[in-house]
């Protein structure tokens, strides 16, 4: 083929590859079309830059032998040039907003509910079954727990590995423990009548319904 035929074939390939560059755009040098073409080309170049750079680092063979330490240092420097911008983009941005104190942890509404029950009785929801044996009111228990207000979900207390007698806590908590087996996890929905009643206690307002998630780690005969 002569040079004219080769050029025409190449031109047809370019038109098929970039259909938005028609002959009118090429002849008139449409600025909008040229900008779109340049944007696509630039985007392709940016997306392939990292992969091409890493490929070049892996396949590069210098024209003259380089000792291993120098070659390792060269490849390390090139890897830093490519990798540092990527890592910098992935780091979290500095935020200057204040954290309000005291920090309040709020439990979602769906995790403040138990099975349907009368409003004055204890509600329970088994999240993980335990053993068949249950503690009695005279036994001692070891628990992990978190307590929060049923109305707002605000956490007022939590503890890990806490030991106490089953009969030494509010009635609703004591009743709930006696329905659990060792290793089990339950959600206890305690009405105010089985909690602290009309008396405000620390961060717990008066007449507050309470919710506890309790894991019974162990129990022993009292």
C-alpha positions in Angstrom: 0.0 0.0 0.0 1.1 3.6 -0.6 1.3 6.2 2.1 -2.1 7.7 1.0 -3.9 4.4 1.5 -2.3 3.8 4.8 -3.2 7.3 6.0 -6.9 6.9 4.9 -7.1 3.5 6.7 -5.6 5.0 9.9 -8.1 8.0 9.6 -11.0 5.6 9.4 -9.8 3.7 12.4 -9.6 6.9 14.4 -13.1 7.9 13.4 -14.4 4.5 14.5 -12.6 4.8 17.8 -13.8 8.3 18.5 -17.2 8.6 16.7 -17.9 12.1 18.1 -15.0 13.5 15.9 -16.8 13.6 12.5 -15.4 15.2 9.4 -17.2 18.5 10.1 -15.6 18.7 13.5 -12.2 17.9 12.1 -12.4 20.4 9.3 -13.9 23.2 11.4 -11.8 22.4 14.5 -14.9 22.6 16.7 -13.6 23.8 20.1 -16.3 21.8 22.1 -15.5 18.6 20.4 -11.7 19.1 20.8 -12.2 19.8 24.5 -14.2 16.6 24.9 -11.6 14.6 23.0 -8.8 16.0 25.1 -10.8 15.3 28.4 -11.3 11.7 27.4 -7.6 11.3 26.5 -6.5 13.0 29.7 -8.8 10.8 31.8 -7.5 7.7 30.2 -3.9 8.8 30.8 -4.6 9.5 34.5 -6.3 6.1 35.0 -3.4 4.2 33.5 -0.6 6.3 34.9 -0.1 4.2 38.1 -0.3 0.9 36.3 2.0 1.9 33.6 4.5 3.3 36.1 4.5 0.1 38.1 4.9 -2.0 34.9 7.9 0.1 33.9 9.5 -0.3 37.3 9.0 -4.1 37.2 10.3 -4.5 33.6 13.0 -1.8 33.5 16.4 -3.1 32.7 19.2 -0.5 32.7 21.6 -0.3 29.8 24.5 -1.1 32.1 24.5 -3.5 35.1 23.6 -1.9 38.4 24.6 -3.4 41.7 21.7 -4.9 43.7 21.7 -2.3 46.5 21.7 0.6 44.0 18.9 -1.1 42.0 16.9 -1.7 45.1 17.3 2.0 46.1 16.3 3.1 42.6 13.1 0.9 42.5 12.2 2.1 46.1 12.5 5.7 45.1 10.4 5.2 42.0 7.8 3.3 44.0 7.6 6.2 46.5 7.1 8.7 43.7 4.1 6.7 42.5 2.8 5.5 45.8 3.0 8.6 48.0 0.3 10.6 46.1 -2.0 7.6 46.2 -1.5 7.2 49.9 -1.9 10.9 50.5 -5.3 10.8 48.7 -6.4 7.9 50.9 -5.6 9.6 54.3 -8.5 11.1 56.2 -8.8 14.9 55.9 -8.3 17.1 58.9 -11.6 18.1 60.5 -11.7 21.1 62.8 -15.2 20.6 64.2 -15.6 20.3 68.0 -16.9 17.1 69.7 -19.7 18.1 72.1 -19.1 17.1 75.7 -20.2 15.1 77.5 -20.2 12.6 74.6 -23.5 10.8 74.4 -23.9 7.4 72.8 -27.3 6.9 71.4 -28.7 3.4 70.6 -31.0 3.2 67.5 -34.8 2.9 68.1 -34.9 -0.7 66.8 -32.6 -1.8 69.5 -34.7 -0.4 72.3 -37.6 -2.8 71.8 -38.5 -6.3 73.1 -41.3 -8.7 72.3 -44.8 -7.3 72.8 -45.8 -7.2 76.5 -47.9 -5.3 78.9 -46.3 -1.9 79.7 -45.9 -2.8 83.4 -44.1 -6.2 83.0 -40.6 -7.2 82.0 -39.9 -7.7 78.3 -37.2 -9.9 77.1 -35.6 -10.7 73.7 -33.1 -13.5 73.4 -30.2 -12.4 71.1 -28.1 -15.5 71.7 -29.1 -18.7 73.6 -27.2 -19.9 76.6 -27.1 -23.2 78.5 -30.2 -24.8 79.9 -29.3 -24.0 83.5 -30.4 -20.6 84.8 -29.3 -18.7 87.9 -31.6 -18.3 90.9 -32.2 -15.2 93.0 -29.6 -16.3 95.5 -26.8 -17.0 93.0 -24.0 -14.7 92.0 -23.4 -13.7 88.4 -20.7 -12.3 86.1 -22.0 -10.2 83.3 -21.2 -7.8 80.4 -23.9 -5.3 80.0 -25.0 -1.9 78.6 -27.9 0.1 79.8 -29.8 2.9 78.0 -33.0 4.9 78.2 -35.9 3.4 76.2 -37.2 6.8 75.2 -34.1 8.4 73.8 -31.6 5.5 73.5 -29.0 7.5 75.6 -26.5 5.2 77.2 -26.3 5.7 81.0 -24.1 2.8 82.1 -22.0 -0.2 80.8 -19.6 -2.7 82.2 -17.5 -5.7 81.4 -17.0 -8.7 83.7 -19.1 -7.2 86.5 -19.9 -9.5 89.4 -22.9 -9.1 91.8 -25.7 -11.2 93.4 -28.8 -11.7 91.3 -30.9 -10.3 94.1 -28.8 -7.2 94.6 -30.0 -5.2 91.5 -33.3 -3.6 90.4 -36.2 -6.1 90.2 -36.5 -6.0 86.4 -32.7 -6.8 86.0 -32.9 -9.6 88.5 -35.9 -11.2 86.8 -34.2 -11.0 83.5 -31.1 -12.7 84.7 -33.1 -15.6 85.9 -34.4 -16.3 82.4 -30.9 -16.6 80.9 -28.4 -19.4 80.6 -24.6 -19.2 80.8 -23.2 -17.7 77.6 -26.5 -16.2 76.6 -27.2 -12.6 75.5 -30.6 -11.0 76.1 -32.2 -7.6 75.8 -34.2 -6.7 78.8 -36.9 -4.0 78.5 -37.6 -2.8 82.1 -40.6 -0.6 82.9 -40.1 2.2 85.4 -42.1 0.2 88.0 -39.5 -2.6 87.9 -36.6 -0.1 87.7 -36.0 3.1 89.7 -39.6 4.2 89.7 -40.4 7.8 90.4 -36.9 8.5 91.8 -34.3 10.1 89.6 -30.9 8.3 89.8 -27.8 9.9 88.4 -28.4 10.3 84.6 -31.7 8.3 84.8 -34.7 10.6 85.0 -37.7 9.7 87.2 -40.2 7.3 85.7 -37.9 6.1 83.0 -38.3 2.8 81.2 -34.9 1.2 80.8 -33.3 -1.2 78.3 -30.3 -3.5 79.0 -28.3 -5.8 76.8 -26.9 -8.4 79.1 -24.4 -11.2 78.4 -24.4 -13.8 81.2 -20.7 -14.8 81.3 -21.0 -17.1 84.3 -22.9 -17.7 87.5 -22.3 -19.6 90.7 -24.5 -20.9 93.6 -24.8 -18.3 96.4 
